[in-house]
């Protein structure tokens, strides 16, 4: 599970990131609102933790902006402002939960888990589609232009991850964590080999390529231009 923490207080952020990582989450941290919005809009996360008061852009502006762009990621707002009207403002801006500072890390963790359960319960998607490429998550089948494509289990998982992040650049680190469950880079060409095999199966015999290499960044599965 990937978490984005947007918090400008260095000590608070370090405490939060360390606790989340020790709890098994992959965490990215932004120290101001501008960087936080950039990550939220361009990366894929399972949940966001956003401080209310931030330099650059405040937390409510970030939440309102991503909601305006159709990004439905669960958001937990942190704030020293504990008045009822401030909590109402945070929820009306698009936040899913609001936790006042100072807080117990155990309570924060419980709230994150509740948000993730709620999000999972609300998603009943069993099919993924990018252009004419279709994946049935229940039947574990893949077709392109109606033609069945046979994939090995790891190739299927890799394609599922790429299709789930369609239109976004996926880095090597992201793929290692999501598909191989590595939280470090083993310095092998395992990703390149699997991507090459996958590309040969889903692109080679079809008109328009869907799987693209983004030099210096990673890979992106997207609809043809």
Number of C-alpha atoms within 10 A of each C-alpha: 12 20 20 23 23 29 26 18 12 10 10 10 18 13 11 20 20 12 15 19 13 10 10 10 15 19 17 15 19 19 18 20 25 16 15 25 22 13 17 22 17 11 15 19 18 19 22 24 24 27 27 25 18 20 12 13 16 18 28 22 16 24 29 16 17 17 15 11 9 9 14 14 20 21 21 26 24 25 20 14 14 13 9 9 10 15 20 12 13 24 18 13 17 22 24 16 18 24 20 17 12 9 12 11 13 10 11 19 15 12 16 21 13 13 20 17 11 12 15 12 9 9 8 7 10 11 15 15 16 17 12 14 20 20 21 15 14 9 9 14 15 23 16 19 10 10 12 13 15 14 17 11 10 13 17 19 16 21 24 19 17 20 21 15 16 20 15 18 21 21 15 15 14 19 18 18 16 17 17 14 10 13 12 9 10 9 6 8 9 12 16 11 11 16 19 12 14 21 16 13 16 22 15 11 10 13 8 13 16 20 23 14 13 12 7 7 11 16 20 20 22 19 16 11 6
